[in-house]
Amino acid sequence: MSLDEKIGLYLKSSGTGLISKVVTKLSAFATVWLLNRILLKGVYGDYEFALALTSMLLILGSGGLQYVAMYRLSRVDADPETLAGHKLAGALLGWSLILSVVVALGVGILAPVLASASGKPELAYWVSSLAFLIPIRVATGIYRNWYRARQLVAESLLLGRMGPAISRTVFLAGAWFFWQTPEGVVVAVLCGELLPLLAWYAQSPLNPFHLKGILSGWDIQYAVKLMFTRSLSKSMKRADVIMMGALASSGATAGYVVASKLSMLLLVGHQLMNLILTPRVGRFLEREKLETVQREYHQSRIVGLSFALLGASLISLGGPWLLAIFGDYSEALPVILILSATYISQVSFGMCGGYLNIAGYANWTLVTTAMVLLLNVGLNFFLIPILGASGAALAMLISVSTTNAFTAYLVLQFDGVETYSFWISGVVALTTGLLIAGAFGLLSHVQAGFALLVSIGVFFWSERAFIQSTARASIKVLERIVSKHSLS
């Protein structure tokens, strides 16, 4: 594949992905704004706590089968960008629905126990109600990975990300106008995610009842390993909110959630690159093209890191104003700066964790995920009582950076693919240091932001050859698209 063809593929997927990300992020922030208008600050914190708990249990409901979908369907002997594999996708959907419904019923029955264990019995309503999201999101995940595995990334994002996000926001807006109660919120969230799924099924129907003879023993083992891995990973991603809910006030938890959602914008470029890079790495590994994997991995990482660095500087400069949009969350400024440092560190490693998955090293993915979870939970127990929400953010930074470094080492040892470099480590050390200095008052948030812009300029200059060649190829691709449409 020529550079122009590759750029065209990435532009199509990442361009649609960017639109989808913008829409989903705006919808997510609109959702936070609406929820803070419908619910009191403390009740909103309880809602987010219950949602985080439900999201962790969601992985058990999927049984890891969405990863089998990515692995098997990306290797189907058919032309890329064709929706092949209906029979396998249908079987995966059927088994996922059975597992997810069982888990959802179990969560609903055990909700009072789970809520009491957290020390907040009033959470029982939220946990039992949001459990209905489990089968909805599991089915959506199967559809999304089916499309994505066939390199139909744009369609996967439009139908699996953007649609539910917009629908959920619209229903919550309706609840704000006509039904400002917790019951109204639950109905709006459930209907907002169910209707797009039904529309997707109507467009691409699958037979979920043909369950026999499709999955092999290896598939089941792979699914179980990655189910536990994903459970630990999701637990890690939600552990900070869970620990905040358990060890801090509902108001502090709400502030942490808002800061977390804003700082996660830094992952957008990284996620867009990985959407198309993951199935491509699978195909390259199948053909033993490790040099191609190495080159494309590094290039996608540069794009993702550039986006994250620019976003961090903007967050640092405008943090107080961003937080004020959603309410009285000024105390969360140190949190958003530390979490920005966390996501810069994460993006700098590229998709090293995802590489282990697509390369078939499921055992090691489980080990690294357990490692980050144990580190995060242990550090949260120690740091939250001392530093509050800033302690939870600092725990995330340490655990994510440590585990990614170990994962990068594993990838290098197993396949000889370098997922890091000393130059990038220096850039990350400088930029994260500036953000932490701003968080703990050694610099003002404005000073940290301007210092970040200077360091970003140095980074861009060092990577100018790749940036220039990518820009030239992108312009050529766009010119051909414009010319094609003008002729038609």
C-alpha positions as CSV (number, residue, x, y, z in Angstrom):
1,M,0.0,0.0,0.0
2,S,1.4,3.4,-1.0
3,L,1.7,6.3,1.4
4,D,-1.2,8.1,-0.4
5,E,-3.4,5.0,-0.1
6,K,-2.6,4.6,3.5
7,I,-3.2,8.2,4.2
8,G,-6.5,8.0,2.4
9,L,-7.5,5.0,4.6
10,Y,-6.6,6.8,7.8
11,L,-8.2,10.0,6.6
12,K,-11.5,8.3,5.9
13,S,-11.5,6.4,9.2
14,S,-10.0,9.1,11.4
15,G,-12.0,11.9,9.7
16,T,-15.2,10.2,10.4
17,G,-13.9,9.2,13.8
18,L,-13.0,12.8,14.5
19,I,-16.5,13.9,13.7
20,S,-17.9,11.1,15.8
21,K,-15.6,11.9,18.7
22,V,-16.5,15.6,18.5
23,V,-20.2,14.7,18.5
24,T,-19.9,12.1,21.2
25,K,-17.8,14.3,23.5
26,L,-20.1,17.2,23.0
27,S,-23.0,14.9,23.8
28,A,-21.2,13.6,26.8
29,F,-20.6,17.1,28.2
30,A,-24.2,18.0,27.4
31,T,-25.2,14.9,29.4
32,V,-23.1,16.0,32.3
33,W,-24.6,19.5,32.1
34,L,-28.1,18.1,31.9
35,L,-27.6,15.7,34.8
36,N,-26.3,18.5,37.0
37,R,-29.4,20.5,36.2
38,I,-31.8,17.5,36.9
39,L,-30.0,16.1,40.0
40,L,-28.3,17.7,43.0
41,K,-24.5,17.6,43.0
42,G,-24.4,14.8,45.6
43,V,-27.0,12.8,43.8
44,Y,-25.1,13.2,40.5
45,G,-22.0,11.8,42.3
46,D,-24.1,8.8,43.3
47,Y,-25.3,8.3,39.8
48,E,-21.7,8.3,38.4
49,F,-20.6,5.9,41.2
50,A,-23.4,3.5,40.2
51,L,-22.6,3.9,36.5
52,A,-19.0,3.1,37.1
53,L,-19.9,0.0,39.1
54,T,-22.3,-1.1,36.4
55,S,-19.7,-0.5,33.7
56,M,-17.2,-2.8,35.5
57,L,-19.8,-5.6,35.7
58,L,-20.6,-5.0,32.0
59,I,-17.5,-7.0,31.1
60,L,-18.7,-10.1,32.9
61,G,-21.9,-9.8,30.8
62,S,-20.0,-9.8,27.6
63,G,-17.9,-12.9,28.5
64,G,-15.0,-11.4,26.5
65,L,-16.7,-12.4,23.2
66,Q,-16.3,-8.9,21.7
67,Y,-12.6,-9.6,21.6
68,V,-13.1,-12.9,19.8
69,A,-15.1,-10.9,17.3
70,M,-12.2,-8.5,16.7
71,Y,-9.7,-11.4,16.5
72,R,-11.7,-13.8,14.3
73,L,-13.6,-11.3,12.1
74,S,-10.4,-9.3,11.3
75,R,-8.9,-12.5,9.9
76,V,-11.9,-13.5,7.7
77,D,-10.8,-14.5,4.2
78,A,-12.6,-11.7,2.4
79,D,-11.7,-8.3,1.0
80,P,-11.1,-5.6,3.7
81,E,-14.0,-3.2,4.1
82,T,-16.6,-5.9,3.3
83,L,-19.1,-6.9,5.9
84,A,-18.2,-10.6,6.0
85,G,-18.7,-13.0,8.9
86,H,-22.5,-12.8,9.5
87,K,-22.7,-16.3,10.9
88,L,-19.9,-15.9,13.4
89,A,-21.1,-12.4,14.4
90,G,-24.6,-13.8,15.0
91,A,-23.3,-16.6,17.2
92,L,-21.2,-14.2,19.2
93,L,-24.2,-11.9,19.6
94,G,-26.4,-14.8,20.8
95,W,-24.0,-16.0,23.5
96,S,-23.3,-12.4,24.6
97,L,-27.0,-11.7,25.1
98,I,-27.5,-14.8,27.2
99,L,-24.5,-14.0,29.4
100,S,-25.4,-10.3,29.7
101,V,-29.0,-10.9,30.7
102,V,-28.0,-13.3,33.4
103,V,-25.5,-10.8,34.8
104,A,-28.0,-8.0,34.6
105,L,-30.5,-10.0,36.6
106,G,-27.9,-10.9,39.2
107,V,-26.8,-7.3,39.6
108,G,-30.4,-6.2,40.0
109,I,-31.1,-8.8,42.7
110,L,-27.8,-8.0,44.5
111,A,-28.1,-4.2,44.2
112,P,-29.1,-3.6,47.9
113,V,-26.1,-5.7,49.0
114,L,-23.7,-3.9,46.7
115,A,-25.0,-0.5,47.8
116,S,-24.7,-1.3,51.5
117,A,-21.2,-2.5,51.0
118,S,-20.3,0.9,49.7
119,G,-21.8,2.5,52.8
120,K,-24.4,4.3,50.7
121,P,-27.7,2.3,50.7
122,E,-29.4,4.9,48.6
123,L,-27.3,3.7,45.7
124,A,-29.5,0.5,45.4
125,Y,-31.9,2.2,43.1
126,W,-29.2,3.5,40.7
127,V,-27.4,0.2,40.6
128,S,-30.5,-2.0,40.0
129,S,-31.8,0.4,37.3
130,L,-28.6,1.0,35.4
131,A,-28.0,-2.8,35.3
132,F,-30.4,-2.9,32.3
133,L,-27.6,-1.1,30.4
134,I,-25.5,-4.3,30.5
135,P,-27.2,-6.3,27.7
136,I,-27.8,-3.2,25.6
137,R,-24.1,-2.2,25.7
138,V,-22.9,-5.8,25.2
139,A,-25.0,-6.2,22.0
140,T,-23.8,-2.8,20.8
141,G,-20.2,-3.8,21.4
142,I,-20.6,-7.0,19.3
143,Y,-21.9,-4.9,16.4
144,R,-19.3,-2.3,16.8
145,N,-16.4,-4.8,16.8
146,W,-17.9,-6.7,13.9
147,Y,-17.8,-3.5,11.7
148,R,-14.5,-2.4,13.1
149,A,-12.8,-5.8,12.5
150,R,-13.8,-5.5,8.8
151,Q,-12.2,-2.1,8.7
152,L,-15.6,-0.4,8.5
153,V,-14.4,2.0,11.2
154,A,-16.4,5.0,10.0
155,E,-19.7,3.0,10.0
156,S,-18.8,1.5,13.4
157,L,-18.3,5.0,14.9
158,L,-21.4,6.5,13.3
159,L,-23.7,3.7,14.4
160,G,-22.0,2.5,17.6
161,R,-20.8,5.7,19.1
162,M,-22.4,8.8,17.7
163,G,-26.0,7.4,17.5
164,P,-26.3,6.3,21.1
165,A,-24.6,9.5,22.4
166,I,-26.9,11.8,20.5
167,S,-30.0,9.7,21.4
168,R,-29.1,9.6,25.1
169,T,-28.6,13.4,25.2
170,V,-31.9,14.1,23.4
171,F,-33.8,11.8,25.9
172,L,-32.1,13.5,28.8
173,A,-33.0,16.9,27.5
174,G,-36.6,15.6,27.4
175,A,-36.3,14.5,31.0
176,W,-35.0,18.0,32.0
177,F,-38.0,19.6,30.4
178,F,-40.7,17.1,31.5
179,W,-39.5,14.6,34.1
180,Q,-36.9,16.0,36.5
181,T,-36.6,13.0,38.7
182,P,-34.2,10.0,39.1
183,E,-36.8,7.9,37.3
184,G,-36.8,10.3,34.4
185,V,-33.0,10.0,34.2
186,V,-33.0,6.2,34.1
187,V,-35.7,6.0,31.4
188,A,-33.9,8.6,29.3
189,V,-30.5,6.8,29.6
190,L,-32.0,3.3,28.8
191,C,-34.2,4.4,25.9
192,G,-31.4,6.6,24.5
193,E,-29.1,3.6,24.1
194,L,-31.7,0.9,23.2
195,L,-33.3,2.7,20.2
196,P,-30.0,3.1,18.2
197,L,-29.2,-0.6,18.8
198,L,-32.6,-1.7,17.5
199,A,-32.1,0.6,14.4
200,W,-28.6,-1.0,13.8
201,Y,-30.1,-4.5,14.1
202,A,-32.8,-3.6,11.6
203,Q,-30.1,-2.4,9.1
204,S,-27.8,-5.4,9.6
205,P,-29.8,-8.2,11.1
206,L,-27.9,-11.2,12.7
207,N,-29.2,-14.6,13.7
208,P,-28.3,-14.9,17.4
209,F,-29.9,-18.4,17.6
210,H,-27.3,-20.4,15.6
211,L,-25.0,-21.1,18.5
212,K,-23.6,-24.6,17.9
213,G,-20.4,-25.4,16.1
214,I,-19.2,-21.8,15.6
215,L,-16.7,-21.2,18.4
216,S,-13.7,-23.4,19.1
217,G,-12.1,-24.3,22.4
218,W,-9.4,-21.8,21.7
219,D,-12.0,-19.1,21.2
220,I,-13.5,-19.8,24.6
221,Q,-10.1,-19.7,26.3
222,Y,-9.2,-16.5,24.5
223,A,-12.5,-14.9,25.4
224,V,-12.3,-15.9,29.1
225,K,-8.7,-14.6,29.4
226,L,-9.6,-11.3,27.9
227,M,-12.9,-11.1,29.8
228,F,-10.9,-11.2,33.0
229,T,-8.3,-8.9,31.5
230,R,-11.0,-6.4,30.4
231,S,-12.7,-6.7,33.8
232,L,-9.5,-5.7,35.4
233,S,-8.9,-3.0,32.9
234,K,-12.4,-1.6,33.3
235,S,-11.9,-1.8,37.0
236,M,-8.7,0.1,36.7
237,K,-10.4,2.8,34.6
238,R,-13.3,3.0,37.0
239,A,-11.3,2.3,40.2
240,D,-10.6,5.9,40.8
241,V,-14.3,6.8,40.7
242,I,-15.2,3.8,42.9
243,M,-12.5,4.6,45.4
244,M,-13.5,8.3,45.5
245,G,-17.1,7.2,46.1
246,A,-16.1,5.0,48.9
247,L,-13.4,7.2,50.6
248,A,-14.6,10.7,49.8
249,S,-17.8,12.7,49.7
250,S,-20.3,12.6,46.9
251,G,-19.5,16.2,46.0
252,A,-15.8,15.5,45.7
253,T,-16.6,12.4,43.6
254,A,-18.7,14.6,41.3
255,G,-15.8,17.1,40.9
256,Y,-13.4,14.3,40.1
257,V,-15.7,12.8,37.5
258,V,-16.1,16.2,35.7
259,A,-12.3,16.7,35.7
260,S,-11.8,13.1,34.4
261,K,-14.3,13.5,31.6
262,L,-12.6,16.8,30.4
263,S,-9.1,15.4,30.6
264,M,-10.0,12.3,28.7
265,L,-10.4,14.6,25.6
266,L,-6.6,14.2,25.3
267,L,-7.1,10.5,24.3
268,V,-9.2,11.4,21.2
269,G,-6.3,11.4,18.7
270,H,-4.8,8.3,20.2
271,Q,-8.1,6.4,20.0
272,L,-8.7,7.5,16.5
273,M,-5.4,6.2,15.4
274,N,-5.9,2.9,17.2
275,L,-9.3,2.3,15.7
276,I,-7.8,1.6,12.3
277,L,-4.3,0.6,13.5
278,T,-5.5,-2.4,15.5
279,P,-7.0,-4.5,12.7
280,R,-4.1,-3.4,10.4
281,V,-1.6,-4.7,12.9
282,G,-3.5,-8.0,13.0
283,R,-3.2,-8.3,9.2
284,F,0.5,-7.3,9.3
285,L,1.3,-9.9,12.0
286,E,-0.5,-12.6,10.1
287,R,1.8,-11.8,7.1
288,E,4.9,-11.4,9.4
289,K,5.5,-7.8,8.4
290,L,7.1,-6.6,11.6
291,E,8.9,-3.7,10.0
292,T,5.6,-2.4,8.7
293,V,4.1,-2.8,12.1
294,Q,7.0,-0.8,13.7
295,R,6.8,2.0,11.2
296,E,3.1,2.5,11.3
297,Y,2.9,2.1,15.1
298,H,5.4,4.9,15.5
299,Q,3.7,7.2,13.0
300,S,0.3,6.8,14.6
301,R,1.8,7.4,18.1
302,I,3.3,10.7,16.9
303,V,-0.1,11.9,15.7
304,G,-1.8,10.9,19.0
305,L,0.8,12.4,21.2
306,S,0.7,15.7,19.2
307,F,-3.0,15.9,19.8
308,A,-2.6,15.1,23.5
309,L,0.1,17.7,24.1
310,L,-1.9,20.5,22.4
311,G,-5.0,19.6,24.3
312,A,-3.1,19.6,27.6
313,S,-1.8,23.1,27.0
314,L,-5.3,24.3,26.3
315,I,-6.7,22.6,29.4
316,S,-3.9,24.1,31.5
317,L,-4.6,27.6,30.2
318,G,-8.4,27.4,30.4
319,G,-9.0,24.8,33.2
320,P,-11.0,27.1,35.6
321,W,-13.3,28.2,32.8
322,L,-13.9,24.7,31.5
323,L,-14.8,23.4,34.9
324,A,-17.1,26.3,35.6
325,I,-19.3,25.3,32.7
326,F,-20.6,22.4,34.6
327,G,-21.0,24.0,38.0
328,D,-19.0,24.9,41.1
329,Y,-16.0,22.7,40.4
330,S,-13.1,25.1,40.8
331,E,-11.5,22.7,43.4
332,A,-11.0,20.2,40.7
333,L,-8.3,22.2,38.8
334,P,-5.4,20.3,40.3
335,V,-7.1,17.1,39.4
336,I,-7.6,17.9,35.8
337,L,-3.9,19.0,35.5
338,I,-2.7,15.7,37.0
339,L,-5.0,13.6,34.9
340,S,-3.8,15.5,31.8
341,A,-0.3,14.4,32.7
342,T,-1.6,10.8,33.0
343,Y,-3.1,10.7,29.6
344,I,0.0,12.3,27.9
345,S,2.0,9.5,29.5
346,Q,-0.5,6.9,28.3
347,V,-0.6,8.2,24.7
348,S,3.1,8.3,24.5
349,F,3.3,4.5,24.7
350,G,0.9,4.0,21.8
351,M,-1.4,1.0,21.7
352,C,1.1,-1.4,23.5
353,G,-1.6,-3.0,25.5
354,G,-3.8,-3.4,22.4
355,Y,-0.8,-4.9,20.6
356,L,-0.6,-7.7,23.1
357,N,-4.2,-8.5,22.5
358,I,-4.2,-8.5,18.7
359,A,-0.9,-10.4,18.7
360,G,-2.5,-13.2,20.8
361,Y,-0.6,-12.6,24.0
362,A,-3.7,-12.7,26.1
363,N,-2.0,-14.2,29.2
364,W,0.4,-11.2,29.4
365,T,-2.4,-8.7,28.8
366,L,-4.1,-10.2,31.9
367,V,-0.9,-9.9,33.9
368,T,-0.3,-6.2,33.0
369,T,-3.9,-5.3,33.6
370,A,-3.9,-6.9,37.0
371,M,-0.7,-5.0,37.7
372,V,-2.1,-1.6,36.9
373,L,-5.3,-2.4,38.9
374,L,-3.4,-3.5,42.0
375,L,-1.1,-0.5,41.9
376,N,-4.0,1.9,41.4
377,V,-6.2,0.5,44.2
378,G,-3.2,0.4,46.6
379,L,-2.2,3.9,45.8
380,N,-5.8,5.2,46.1
381,F,-6.1,3.7,49.6
382,F,-2.9,5.5,50.6
383,L,-3.3,8.8,48.7
384,I,-7.0,9.7,48.8
385,P,-7.1,10.1,52.6
386,I,-4.0,12.4,52.3
387,L,-4.6,14.4,49.1
388,G,-8.3,13.8,48.3
389,A,-9.2,13.9,44.7
390,S,-5.6,14.9,43.7
391,G,-4.4,11.7,45.4
392,A,-6.7,9.6,43.2
393,A,-5.4,11.4,40.1
394,L,-1.8,10.9,41.2
395,A,-2.5,7.2,41.8
396,M,-3.7,7.0,38.2
397,L,-0.6,8.7,36.8
398,I,1.8,6.4,38.7
399,S,0.0,3.2,38.0
400,V,-0.7,3.9,34.3
401,S,2.9,5.0,33.6
402,T,4.5,2.1,35.4
403,T,2.4,-0.6,33.7
404,N,2.7,0.9,30.2
405,A,6.5,0.9,30.6
406,F,6.4,-2.8,31.5
407,T,4.0,-3.6,28.6
408,A,6.3,-1.8,26.2
409,Y,9.2,-4.0,27.5
410,L,7.1,-7.1,26.9
411,V,6.3,-6.1,23.3
412,L,10.0,-5.5,22.6
413,Q,11.0,-8.9,24.1
414,F,8.3,-10.9,22.3
415,D,8.3,-9.4,18.8
416,G,11.1,-6.9,18.7
417,V,8.7,-4.0,18.1
418,E,9.8,-0.8,19.8
419,T,6.9,1.1,21.3
420,Y,8.9,3.7,23.0
421,S,12.1,5.8,22.8
422,F,14.3,7.9,25.0
423,W,13.4,11.1,23.0
424,I,9.7,10.6,23.7
425,S,10.4,9.8,27.3
426,G,12.2,13.1,27.7
427,V,9.3,15.0,26.1
428,V,6.8,13.3,28.4
429,A,8.9,13.8,31.5
430,L,9.1,17.6,30.8
431,T,5.4,18.1,29.9
432,T,4.1,16.0,32.8
433,G,6.4,17.7,35.2
434,L,5.0,21.1,34.1
435,L,1.4,19.9,34.7
436,I,2.2,18.5,38.1
437,A,4.0,21.7,39.1
438,G,0.8,23.6,38.1
439,A,-1.3,21.2,40.1
440,F,0.6,21.6,43.3
441,G,1.1,25.4,43.0
442,L,4.7,25.5,42.0
443,L,3.6,27.2,38.8
444,S,0.3,28.9,38.0
445,H,-1.9,27.0,35.5
446,V,-1.3,29.8,33.0
447,Q,2.5,29.5,33.4
448,A,2.3,25.8,33.0
449,G,0.2,26.2,29.8
450,F,2.6,28.5,28.1
451,A,5.6,26.4,29.0
452,L,3.8,23.4,27.5
453,L,3.4,25.3,24.2
454,V,7.1,26.0,24.0
455,S,7.9,22.3,24.6
456,I,5.3,21.3,22.0
457,G,7.1,23.5,19.5
458,V,10.4,21.7,20.1
459,F,8.6,18.4,19.7
460,F,7.0,19.4,16.4
461,W,10.3,20.6,15.1
462,S,12.0,17.3,15.9
463,E,9.3,15.4,14.0
464,R,9.0,17.9,11.1
465,A,10.0,15.4,8.4
466,F,7.2,13.0,9.2
467,I,4.7,15.9,9.7
468,Q,5.6,17.5,6.4
469,S,5.4,14.2,4.4
470,T,2.1,13.4,6.0
471,A,0.7,16.9,5.3
472,R,1.8,16.7,1.6
473,A,0.2,13.2,1.2
474,S,-3.0,14.4,3.0
475,I,-3.3,17.4,0.7
476,K,-2.9,15.1,-2.4
477,V,-5.6,12.8,-1.1
478,L,-8.0,15.7,-0.3
479,E,-7.3,17.2,-3.8
480,R,-8.2,13.9,-5.5
481,I,-11.4,13.7,-3.4
482,V,-12.4,17.2,-4.3
483,S,-11.6,16.6,-7.9
484,K,-13.6,13.4,-8.0
485,H,-16.6,15.0,-6.5
486,S,-16.4,18.1,-8.8
487,L,-16.3,15.8,-11.8
488,S,-19.3,13.8,-10.6
